[in-house]
Amino acid sequence: MMMFGVIGVTVISHVVFVLDLLWNHIQVPFHNPWLTQRRVHSRFHHPCVWFPRDVTDLHPFVTVLSPPRTLEDGTFLIPLRAIQVTVVSHSGFTICITFRHVAADGRAFHHFIKFWASLCKSKGDLGLASFEGSLALPLHNRDIIEDPKGLKPIFLQELWGSLPENVESKGLKHDIPSDMVRHTFVLSHDHVEKLKKWVSIKCKSLGLAIPHLTTFVVTCSLIWVCKVKSEETKVGTVLANNDESYMLAFMADSRNRPEFSIPSEYFGNCLVCGNVAVKRSKLVGGNGILEASIAIGSEVRHLQIETFEGTETLMSNFREFATLGKHMTIIAGSPKLEVYETDFGWGKPKRSVVVHVDNSGSISLSDCRDKEGRIEVGLALQKIQLNKFSIILEQHLTEIAVLH
């Protein structure tokens, strides 16, 4: 969700656009979009604050996809994407998009948003929008996608076997704990560089090879370790066994790789998935960040070399993880998506928020509005756990601050 404008209190008007997917014997044409309108009272400053807040504060700004349904001719219709524009008179507006990943991945989604914004900024001049924003029109040509491992029938069978019973409504969930709060932490460029240096020094002191270290690797390692350590104070939870494996999952964009030749403007999904498993005892130990960095860095490097390895079991693996009750954290977004470079003609958004971290246990990553090289990290935890998380994070940042 993106927020534009200044702070104010007023009546808010909503415009909601919904796009559906028709599922009929593997045929998936798009259904015509439709819109509804409604009005609510709310304070515009709620989405833009930087302190911890109740996760429900953002819910009035979020549209929810309705449940799938079967049409009279037997076609199974899946609501695919909904856009809610919340206009605050004389103050600003928010744009919230709820969508299923069958429609598009993060790269495609943000390219679409940026192109839409540049088109608005250029007052509908398609040529000017493409030139000024250096953005090509989103590409929908599926013929450019090659399938050397024959994944299409495998994935379609997995999806077909889950329909219609297992397709749920997409959007807000109302069974979240009453004390759940969300917060956005900001890591500076200096924090990230010192994290890389700290991991390198630790590896040398232990006689280990330095892992593949990137901003993504060390940021995920730090936040993952803090999250796992903070679970000791999670309300109503029995502590996990230290021998139990914790999972971290993330997606990697495969566009512009020489072996695929898929342009950056391709609209759809072009992702590979990375899965990392580390025992809890290692994550909460004195070298937790080092252990996490080695594991994540190794998986990132592996994906760069063996992109398709294991993809045929990707969907079944996720179901197995859920069945086994493994502790899984999913990374959503990336600073490389440059969400704050979206400009409808009023400048950068005041805030950009991944709302679904409320109910998915995800951690969101994005670039920062005001400072190049800074990273926004968003997550939602119960209040006691968030306080513990903040303390642990500050301790780690203080430990690396002495490095030069």
Stockholm file with secondary structure:
# STOCKHOLM 1.0

chainA/1-404         MMMFGVIGVTVISHVVFVLDLLWNHIQVPFHNPWLTQRRVHSRFHHPCVWFPRDVTDLHPFVTVLSPPRTLEDGTFLIPLRAIQVTVVSHSGFTICITFRHVAADGRAFHHFIKFWASLCKSKGDLGLASFEGSLALPLHNRDIIEDPKGLKPIFLQELWGSLPENVESKGLKHDIPSDMVRHTFVLSHDHVEKLKKWVSIKCKSLGLAIPHLTTFVVTCSLIWVCKVKSEETKVGTVLANNDESYMLAFMADSRNRPEFSIPSEYFGNCLVCGNVAVKRSKLVGGNGILEASIAIGSEVRHLQIETFEGTETLMSNFREFATLGKHMTIIAGSPKLEVYETDFGWGKPKRSVVVHVDNSGSISLSDCRDKEGRIEVGLALQKIQLNKFSIILEQHLTEIAVLH
#=GR chainA/1-404 SS CEEEECCCEEEEEEEEEEEEEEEBTTBCCBCCCEEEEEEEEEETTGGGCCSCEEGGGGGGGCCCCCCCEECTTSCEEEEEEEEEEEEETTTEEEEEEEECTTTCCHHHHHHHHHHHHHHHHTTTCHHHHHHHHTCCCCBCCGGGCCCTTCHHHHHHHHHHHHTTTTCCCCSCCSCSCTTEEEEEEEECHHHHHHHHHHHHHHHHHTTCCCCCCCHHHHHHHHHHHHHHHHGGGCTTCCCCCTTSEEEEEEEEECTTCTTTCCCTTBCSCCEEEEEEEEEHHHHSSTTHHHHHHHHHHHHHHHHHHSTTTTGGGHHHHHHHHHHHTCEEEEEEECGGGCGGGCCSSSCSCSEECCTTHHHHCEEEEEECSSSTTCEEEEEEEEHHHHHHHHHHHHHHHHHHTTCC
#=GC SS_cons         CEEEECCCEEEEEEEEEEEEEEEBTTBCCBCCCEEEEEEEEEETTGGGCCSCEEGGGGGGGCCCCCCCEECTTSCEEEEEEEEEEEEETTTEEEEEEEECTTTCCHHHHHHHHHHHHHHHHTTTCHHHHHHHHTCCCCBCCGGGCCCTTCHHHHHHHHHHHHTTTTCCCCSCCSCSCTTEEEEEEEECHHHHHHHHHHHHHHHHHTTCCCCCCCHHHHHHHHHHHHHHHHGGGCTTCCCCCTTSEEEEEEEEECTTCTTTCCCTTBCSCCEEEEEEEEEHHHHSSTTHHHHHHHHHHHHHHHHHHSTTTTGGGHHHHHHHHHHHTCEEEEEEECGGGCGGGCCSSSCSCSEECCTTHHHHCEEEEEECSSSTTCEEEEEEEEHHHHHHHHHHHHHHHHHHTTCC
//
